[in-house]
Amino acid sequence: MMEADMENGRLYPERPRTFSTVRTKSSLPPIFRVLMRINPRAFIVLLLLVFSGVLYVGASTSPIVLFVFCICTLSLFFSLYLTKWVLAKDEGPPEMSEISDAIRDGAEGFFRTQYGTISKMACILALVILGIYLFRSTTPQQEASGVGRTTSAYITVASFLLGALCSGIAGFVGMWVSVRANVRVSSAARRSAREALQVLFYTLDILYISCVCPSTIEFQIVTNFSKQIAVRAGGFSAIVVVGMAVFGVAILYATFYVWLEVDSPGSMKVTDLPLLLVGYGFGASFVALFAQLGGGIYTKAADVGADLVGKVEQGIPEDDPRNPAVIADLVGDNVGDCAARGADLFESIAAEIISAMILGGTMAQRCKIEDPSGFILFPLVVHSFDLVISSVGILSIRGTRDSGLISPIEDPMAIMQKGYSITILLAVVTFGVSTRWLLYTEQAPSAWLNFALCGLVGIITAYAFVWISKYYTDYKHEPVRLLALSSSTGHGTNIIAGVSLGLESTALPVLVISVAIISAFWLGHTSGLVDESGNPTGGLFGTAVATMGMLSTAAYVLTMDMFGPIADNAGGIVEMSQQPESVREITDILDAVGNTTKATTKGFAIGSAALASFLLFSAYMDEVAAFAQLPFKEVDIAIPEVFVGGLLGSMLIFLFSAWACSAVGRTAQEVVNEVRRQFIERPGIMDYNEKPDYGRCVAIVASASLREMIRPGALAIISPMAVGIIFRMLGHATGQPLLGAKVVAAMLMFATVAGILMALFLNTAGGAWDNAKKYIETGALGGKGSESHKAAVTGDTVGDPFKDTAGPSIHVLIKMLATITLVMAPIFL
């Protein structure tokens, strides 16, 4: 058949187009429309002027900052190369382009509406922060340096708004590339087989080829090419997101350094400067939380609605064009998985950098280190090297034709893991170079080696988290296969097995985190750095360095995460445009790998969130001590009020998760009712005689997700402030001046612990349910349409809000609680 098709000049027979155009009006954000109208030469000149100014400020601050700026600039050019490479690929036939256009327009329209709502809330919160800082007390260090209340207020508000803006741009970049790469992956899966096969037939020995199944060769090469497009598209987003996080913090630091004339007589010391950056982290967390909530509700409500009616009730395949909710589902992959995850990782890196800078400055001040800039700027250098090594890892992702001839299928997951291993090895080398360069001091000549080992602990922790998540969510391993087997005895046993798997999956990650924190703290504690009294002071900074080590491959990890939704969208486009089954097989393999990479990166995210929250908690205690001029080194949970604060923190996690999942449930009910209505009122849909109203489902999900994200988001923001203010008043009434700050500290501590466990459970259970369904769809246990498959679809439906709404939102929540307490610390005293 394949040879006959090639003789006719085409690989697949012509298929009739299913439906007419589903495209709607495009809606890019106004700022991007304005930029697109600028003359290219004028735009280049403007960029050169901006970069020149930035480099000048960096050179005026420190050679280290200049180095960071140069790396970030080069990474920007590399991301442009990846963009050009991806966009140069063919978009395929018109029926694919129409579906891709509909997905693109739906995602851009929702993004504009969602971020319009978020921006309004951010402006209101900025005014609240301004009011609080204008009437708060100042630290003695700020008074001595001449940074009064007004200056401090405007600096914090400006940092908050910049962090919010950059987080929004990070989300837009993630969405922008995914909605353009999806159709190119689909086109590669459909079109490139013929070209690749022709090359093989004419350039390789015919006798050797005759020993290998031609369809196997075709399948292998197309899978490799499709995978490479998806990886490089994800790499573009990852490089931009990480580069922006580093660049944003660096430009703020350099600007404040030059403007406030830091380290000049009578001005602020450089060790106090990182405290002015906490607003940036809060702004990033604020936007990331609402982006993750809104996008997660959107994507999973559409997915649940489409699966329940389409797969279970009507018995049609996933992403079938007859399903009225299919476009909303595919749009959700982009706004929920790509845009939200970009904002999430941006916020993680920004929060980790700022907290590590604060702890580095505090330790350098206590140890009286002559030049503390190395300890303060160390996080920026580590993440600059992250851009370099992750770029190498991304470029290493390419299929090998020879292995395709020898083995039936070259596992895409194995290739991506190979790239991750390369990135890990380079991270170890660059981390050692960074510690020797920046953390060497005459006071403790061997301290840099201890901190290099702390970084190694973090890198090993990251690798362990990725492996553990893969073990519990990949259907090649026993846990997911046992979960799939439980589907053969019904829906109930599938749910029970999935819940138990999620609960069990919390054990190994917690043990890994515990070992990492204790090991890093001990290595830092024994580094030889001591304060004036001879007490070791490097413990907390050692933990900070371990967190940097864990996030030192963040760009590559985000690339793996972005791979998933792009491959998922490609499969949807193939199914909707009714391509041959052989094409869908290719995208199904990439989709299954994408499910695993998404689950592993979520495990990585929660591990890094745990370490980063520990750092932010320590930074919060240091800030309270500086404002109150009282020692604040421990939190006694034996005090009743403090214990209550801990209970409230744990309760917050469970209530937040409940509201996030219920929001998905309520929105999904609206989608289910709408899809059922269309099938009843338009019976011709099942015979392709009538076109579903895709736009109606998109509108329902968009409006409902924006409405539903407000309540859990407001809970996360208002709760710590309300608790702190109430117990502050109680403390003043009972003669306990630090009671409000202590209760908030307990709330933060317990919320972090409960949040880590809850997120691990939700992410892993949801990912395992999804891949158990994928495993059955490969033909195991009866395959598609069997009773086992129907039970697995039920489990996957339950797991959808777990893994893509509540679970990822908790990553952001526990870090946002830490950053909001840092910013609002003065009102608790």
N, C-alpha and C positions, 0 to 999 in steps of 0.2 A: 504493500500500500504506500509506504513512504517513498519507495523508488518511483512509483507511478506518479505520485504527486510532484516529485521533483522534476520529472520529465515534462509535466505540464507547466513548469515554472512557478509552482507554489508548493508550500509545505502542507497546508491544510485546505480542505475543500471549502468553497465559499459558503457562508452561513448567512441567513437572512437577519437583518437588524431587528432586534426585539421590540424596542420602543423608540419613539421619537426623542428629540433632544430634551434633556432634563436640566439644562443649564439655566441658572438664574443670573441676575445682575451681580457683577463683581463689586466687592466693597473692601478695598484696601484702606488702612488708616490714613487720614489726611496728610500726615507728615511724610509718609512714603510716596504719596501721589505728588506732593510738592517736590520732593527730592528727585523723582523721576523726570520732572519737567526741566530740571536744571541742565544747562549745556554741559556735556561731558568734560570739556576742557576746563571750564570754570569750576566744575566739581572737583577735578583733580587738583587744581591750584588751591582751592579751599582746603582740601584734605592735607596738602603739603604744608600749608600755613598752620593748620591745627597741629599736625605732628611736629612741626618745628617748635611751636610754642610748648608742647608737652615735653619734648626732649630738653628744651632749655630749662624748664622748671625742674625736670629730673636731675639735670647736671648741677643745678643750684642746690639741690638737696643732698644727694649722695651718689657716688658712682654705682652703688648697688641698685638704687632706684632707676638710674639710667639703663643699667643692664636689664632690669625687669621690663622697662618700656620698650627696649629694642626687641626682646624676645616676643612680647605681645604683638608688636607691629609685624614681625616676621610671621607669626602664627596667623595674623589676619590675612596676609598674602597667600599663605598656604591654604586657608579656608576658601579663598577666592578661586584658587586652582581646583580644589575639590568640587566647588560649585560648577565651574566651567566644564569639568570632566563629566559630571552627572547630567547637566542640562544639554550637553552635546549629544546624548543618546536619544534614539528615536522614541516618539510617543506612541507609536503603533497606529492601528487603523482608526477610522473616525468613531466607531462605537466605543472603543476604549477611551479616546480623548473626551467624548461627551460625558462619560461617567466620571472620569477624573476631574473635569471642569465642574461638575455638580458638587463633588466632594470638596474641591478647592473653594468654591464660592460659599458653600455652607460653613466650612471651617473659618474662613476669613470673616464672614458675616457675624458668626457667633463670637469670634475673638474680639471684634470691634465692640459689640454690645457688652460682652462680659467685662472687658478691660475699661470700657467707659464707666460702668458701674463701680468697678474696683477703684478707679482713679478718683471718683467723687468721694468714696469712703476714705481714701488715703488723704485727700485734702482736708476733710473734716478732722481726721485724727491728727494731722499736722498742726492744725489750729489748737487742738487740745494740748499737744506736746508743747507748743509755743507758750500757751498760757501757764502750764505747770512750771516750765523752766524760767519764766519771767518772775515767778514769785517763790521759787525754791531757794534753799540755802546753797552756798558755794563752798568748795573745799579750800583749806588754807593754801594748798598749792596753786589753785586757780586765782585766789586773791593776790598771792605774791607775784604771780606772773602777769597780772593785769587783765586776765580774762574774766570779765564780770558776768552778771546774770544775762544781760542782753546779748552779749557776744556768744555766750555759751548756748543760749536759746536758739539763736539764728543758725549757729553751726549745726546743732542737733537736728533742727528741722530741715536744713538744706541736705544734710547727710541722709535723713530719712527719705526725703523725696527723690534724691538721686538713687538710693538703693531700690526704691519702688520702681523708678523708671527703668533702671538696668534690668531688674528682674522681669519686668514686662517685656522688654526687648528680647531677653533670653527666651521667654516663652514664644514670642512671635517668630524668632529665628527657627526654633524647633518645629513649629507648625508650618512655616513657609517652605522649608526644604522637604518635609515629609509629603506635602500635597503635590509636589512636583516630581518627587522620585518614585512614587507608587506606580504611576502608569509606565514609567520607563523600566521598572523591574518586570511588570506584566508584559511589556512589549519584548523585552529580552527573552522571557520565557516562551513567548509565542513565535518570535521572528528569527532569533539568532541560530536556532538549531540548523536550519537549512544552510546558512552561510558557513557555520562551523563544520557541518558534515561535508560540504563541498570541498572545503580546504583539506579535510582529512582524506577524502577520496582521491584528490589530485596530488597530494604532497607526500602521502605515506604509502608504504608498500601494500598493494592490494591483497597479497596473500596473507599478510599479517592481520589486516583489518578483517579478512574473512573468518579469522579464528575468533573474533569478538563480535558480540551482538551489536549491530549498528545502532539500534535504539538505545542501548546502554551508553554508547559513546555520545550520542546526541544528548541523552538525559544528563550525563555527567557535565558536559561542557556548558549547556544552558544553565544548569544549576549553579555552576561556578560563576558564570557571567552575571546572572541575576543577583547572586549573593554579593558580588563585588560592588554592584551599583548600590544595593541597600546599605552596605557597610560604609561606603564613601559618603553617601548622603547623610548617614548618621554621624560620620566623622566631621563633616562640615559643621553641623549643629554643635557637636561636643566641643570642638576647638573654639568656636565663637563664644559659647557659654562660659567655658573656663577662662578664656582670655579676657572676657569682659569682667568677670569676677575679680581677677587679679588686677587688671588695669584700673577698674573703678576704685578699689581700695588704695592702690598705689598713687593714683592722681589726687585722691582726697588727702592722703598723707603728705604728699609733696606740696600741694597747695597750702595746706594749713602750716606746714613747716616754713615755707617762704613768707606767707602772709603774717603769721604770728612771730616771725623772727626767732624761732625756737633756738634755744641754747645760747642766745646772746645775753649779756648782762641784764638782769631785771625782767627777763621774759621766761616763758614756760620751758621746762626741761623736756628733753626728747622722750624720757621715760614716761611722762604723763600724757604725751600726745595721743597714743592709741585709744585712750578713754573717750576722745572726741569723735571716734569713728563708730561708736555703738549704734548710733541712729541709722547708719547705712545697713547694718545687719538686720535691724528691726524692720526697716522698709522692705528689704528683700524677703524677709519671713512673712510679712503681712500680705504682700502680693502673691507669694508662692502658696500660702494657705488657701486663699480664695480661688486661685487658679486651679489648684489641685481639687478642691471641693467642687467647684462648678464644672470643671472638665470631667472629673470622675463621675459625678451624677449624670452628666450628659451621656457619656459613652456607655455606662453600664445600664442606664434606664433604656436606652435604645437597643442595646444588645439583648437584655433580658426580654423586652417586649418582642423583638424580632424572633428570638429562639423559641419562646413559649408558644406563640401562635404558628410561626412558620415551620419549625422542626417538629414540635410535639403534636400540635393539633392538625396541621395541614400535610405534614410529612414531606415537605419540600426541602431541598438541600440548604446548607448555610450559604448566605449571600446570594440566594436565588433572586433574579430580577422581578419575580412576581410578588415578593415580599414588600409591602409598602414602607416598612421601617428600615430597609437595607441601606439606603443612602444615609439616613440618620446614624446608623450603626457605624458606617465607614467614616463619616465626619467625626464621630466620637473618638475613633482611634487617634485622630490627629490632635484634637483639642484636649483630650484626656491624657493620652500617653506621651505625646511629643511636646506639646506646648507646656503642659503642667509639669512634666518631668524636667524639662529644661529649666523652668523657674525653680523647681525643687533643688536640683543640683547646684544651681547658681547660689541659692540661699545657703546650702550646706557649706560650700567652699568659702563664701563671704563670712559666715558666722565663725567657721573654724579659724580663718586667717586672723580675724579681729581678736578673738579670744586668745589665740596664741601670742599675738603681738602684745596684748595687755599683760599676760603672764610673763613674757620675756622681758618687758620693760620693768615690771615689778621686781623680778629676780635680779636683774642687772643693777637696779637701784639698791637693793638690800645688800648685794655683794660688793658694791662700790666698784663696779667694773668701769675702767676708764672710757672705753668706747662701746656703749651699749647698742649702737645701731645694728650690729650684726645679729644680736639676739632678737631685736624688734623686727627686722626686715627678713629674717630667716624664712618665715612662712611664704613670703612673696617669691623668694628665689626658688623654693621647693616646687611651687606650683608653676613657675616659669619653666623649670625643667620638665614638669609634667606635660606641658604643651609640646616640648621637643620629643620626648620619648613616646608619647601617645601617637604623635604624627608618624614616627617610625613604625609603631605597631600597626597603625591603620594601613600604611603602604605595604606592609608585609602580608596583608590579607589578599591572596590571589590563589586561584586554583591552579593545579599542576596537571597538564594534559597527560603526562606519562602515567601518573597514578590513576587517571581516569581509564586508561587502557588496561591496567592491571586489575583494579578492583571495580566491582559493580557500581558503587556509589562512594564518592569522596564526602565524608561526613562534614557538613558545614560547621557543626559545633566544634569538631576537632580542629578545624582550621582556625576558627576564632580563638580557641583556647591556646593554640600555638602562638597566635599574635599576642595574646594576653601574657603568655610566658615570656616572650621577648620583651614586652613592656616592663614586666616585673624585674627581669634581670637588669635592664637599663636603669630602672628606678633605684635598685640597690647601689649601683655604681654612682649615679648622680647624687644620691643622698649622702653617700660617704664624702664625695667631693664638696658638697654644700656645707656639711658640718665642719670639715677641716678648714674651709675658707672662712666661715662666718662665726663659728662657735669656739674657735681656739682662743684661749686667754692665758696669759702668763700666771694668773692666780691659780689655775688648775690646768696644767698642760695636757692632761689626759681626759679632760671632761668631754672634749669633742668626740672621743671614741665611744664613751658611754652613751652620748646622745645619738651617735650613729647606730648603735645597737638598739636604742629606743625606736629609731626609725625602722630598723629591720623587724622589730616586734610588730610594728604597725603594718608593714608590708605583708608579713606572714599572716597576720590577722585578716587582712583583706582577702588573701588567697584562700584562707580557711573558710571564710564566710561564703565566698563564691562556690567553693567545692561543696559545702554543706547544703546550700540552697539548691545546687544542681542535683545532689543526691536525692533530696526530698521532692523534687518537682520534675525531673526528667524521667520519661517513661522507659528509659533503658535500665533504670534501677528498680530494685524490689519494692520500695514503698508505693510508687505510683501503680505498679502492676498489681499489687495486692488491692489497692483501691479500685482499680478497674475490675478485678475479679469479684469484689463485693457488689458490683453493679449487676452481676448475673443473678443475684437473689432478690433484687428489687431496689426501689428508690430509697427506702428507709435505711437499709444496710449501707448503701452508698454514702448517705449523709453521716451516719455514725462513724464509718471508717474514715471519712474525710476530716471530721472534727477531731477524732483521736490522733490522726496523723499530724494535724496542725498543732495540737497540744504537745505532742511528743517532740516536734521539731524545734521547740523553744530551748530544749536542754543543752544541746551541743553549742549553739551560739552563745548562750549565757556563760557556759564554762570557758569558751574562748575569750569572751570579753573580760571575764574576771581575771584570767591568767594574764591577759594583755595589760590591763590597768595596773595590776600588782607588779608585774615584771618591769614595766616602763617606769613606774614610780620608784621602784627600788634602784634601777639603774641610774635614774636622775638623782636620787638621794645620795648615792655613793659616788657621784661624779667628782667630788672634791670642792664644789662651790659652797662656801659658807658665808653667813652674815657676820656682822661686827662682833656678835657674841660667840661665834664659833659653831652656830647651829647650821646643819645642812639645809640648803634651800632649793635644791634642784629637782625635788620630787615631782611637783606639779608640772614644771616645765618639761620634764621627761615624758609625762603623760601627753602633754601638748605635742611633743615631737612625734610620739607614736601615732597620734591622730593625723599629723601631717603625712607620716609614712603610709597610713591607710588610704589617705586621699591623694597620694602622689601619682596614682594611675587613674584619677577620676575621669579624665577626658576619654580614655579608652573604654572605661566602664560605661560611660554615657553613650558612646558609640554602639556598644552591644545592646544597650537598652533601646536606642532609637531604631536599631535593626528590626526589632519585633513588630511595632505598629506599621512600619513601611512594608514589611513582608506580608502582614495581615491585610493591609489595604490592597496590595498587589493581587492577592488571592481573591479578594472581593471583586476587583475589576475584571479578573479573568472569568469568574463565575457569572457576573452580571452580563458580560458581553458574550456569554455562551461559547467560550473557546473549547477546543477538544479536551477530553479527559486527561490526556497526556500532559497538557500544559498545566492543568490544575494540580496534577501530581507533583510537579516541580514546585509550585507555590505552596503546596501543603507541607512539603518537607521544610521549606524556609520558614513557614508559619509555625510549625512545631518547634523548630530551633529558636524562633523568636519568642515563643512562650517561655522557654527555658531561660533565655538570656534576660527577659524581663524579670523573671522570678529571682534569678541570681543577683541582678543589679539592685533589686529591692532589698535583698538580704544585705548586700554591701552598703546600701543607703542607711539601713537601720543600725548597722554596726558602727558606721561613721557618726551617725546621729547620737549614739550612746556615748562615744568618746567625746564628741564635741560638746554635748550637754554637760558632761562632767567638767570640762574646761570652763564653760560659761557659768556654771554654778560657782566654781572657785573665783572667777572674775567678779561675780555678783557679791560674794562675801568681802572681797578686797575693796570694792567700791563702797559698800555700806560702811566698812571700817574707816575709809577715808572721809566720808561725809559726816559720820557720827563722832569721829575722833575717839572711838572706843574700840577695844579689841573684839573681833568677831571671827573666830577661827573654827567654831564648832556649833552644831545645832543639837540641842538636848530634847529628844522626843519623849522623855519622861515628863516634861512640862505639859499639862493637859491641853493648853491652847495650841502648842506646837504639834502635838499628836493629832489634834483635830485638823490642823492645816494639812498634815499628811493624808488624812482620810479624804479631805476635800480634793486634794490633788489626784488621788486614785479614782475617786468618783468622777472627776472631770473627764478622764480618759474613757471610762465606760459610757458616760452620758454622751460625749462627743461621738463615739463610735456608733452608738444607737441611733442618734439623730442623723448621722451620715448615711447609714444603711436604710433607715426608714425613708429618707428623702429619695433614695433610689427606688425603693418599693412603691412609693406613692406615684412617682413619675412614670415608672414602668406600667403601673395600672392604667394610666391614661393612654400610654402607647398600645397596650394590649387591647383596650376597648376600641381604639381607633382602627387598628389593623383588623380586628374582627368585623367592625362595621364595614370596612371596605370590601372584605371578602364576601360579606352577605349582600351588600348593595351592588357590587360589581362582580357578578359570578364569572364574567368573561375574563377576569384576571388569570384564573388558573389555566385557561386555554390560550393565553397570549392575545386575546381579542380585545381586551381593555387594558389601559395603562393605569397602574396604581398612582395615587396622589402622594408622591414622595414628599413634596413640600409641606404637606399638612403635618406629617410626623416630625419633620425637622423643626417646624414652628412650635409644636407641642413640647418637644424635648428642650428646645432652647429657652423658651419662656419659663418652663417649670424648673429647670436647673438653676437659672439665675435667681428665681424666687426661693428655692430650697437651700441655696448655699449660705444665705444670710444668717439663719438661726445658729447652726453649729459654729460658724465663723465668729459671730458676735459673742457666743459663749466663751470661746477661747481667749478673746481679747479682754472682755469685761471681767471675767472671773478673778484673775490674779490681782487686778487693780482693786476690785471690790473687797476681796479678802484682806489685802494689805491695809486699805484705809480703815476698815471696820476694826481690825485688831490693833491698828495703830492708836485709834481712839480709846480702845479698851486698855491698851498698855499705858497711855498717859493717865487714865483714870486710876489705875492700880499701881502706878509707880514703876512700870517696866518700860523704859524708853525704847528698847530695841524689839519689843514684842511683835510689832507689825512686820519688821524685816525678818525675824526668826520664823514666824508663821508662814510667810511667803517662801522662805528658804525650804521649809519642810514640805510645803505644797509642791514646789519645783522638784524636790528630790523624789518624792513619792510618785509624782506624775511621770517623771523620767523612767523610773523603774517599771511602773505599770504600763507605760506607753511602749517601752521596748518589748515587753512580753506580749502585749496585745498585738502590736504590729507584726511581730514574728509569726504569731498564730494566724492572723488574718492573711498575710501575704503568702505564707507557705500553703495553707489549706486551699486558698483560692487557686494558686498555681497548680497544685497537685490535682484538684478536681478538673481543671481545664485540660491538662495533659493526659489524664485518665480517659477523658472523652476522645482526645486525639489518638490515643493508643487503640481504642476500640475502632475508630474510623479507619485505621490501617488494615482492618480485616479481622482483628482478634475478637474472640468472644461473640462472634456473629456479625460483626461489622455494622455499617450504617443501617439504620432502620430496625435493628433488632431490639428486643426488650432490654438488653444490657445497655445498648446505646441510649435508649430513652431514659433509663435511670441515670446514666452518666450525664446526659444533658441537664437533668434536674440538679445534679450536684454542681455542674458548671454554672448553672443559673444562680444557685445559692452562693457560690464562690465569687461571682462577678463583683458585687459590691464590696466583698472582703478585700480582694487583691488590687482593685483599681479605684476604689473610692475611700473607704475608711482606713485601710492599711497605709497607703502612701500619704494620706493626709496626716496621720499620726506622726510620721517622720518629721513633717514640717511643724506640727503642733508642739512637740516637745522642745524643739529648738526655738520656736517663736515665744514660748513661755519663758525661756531663758533670756532671750534678747529683750522682751518687753519688761522683765524685772530689772534688767540692767539699765534700761532707759528711764523707767519709772521709779528707780530706787529712792530718790529724794522724797517722794510722797509717802513712803512707808515709815519715815523717821519722825 
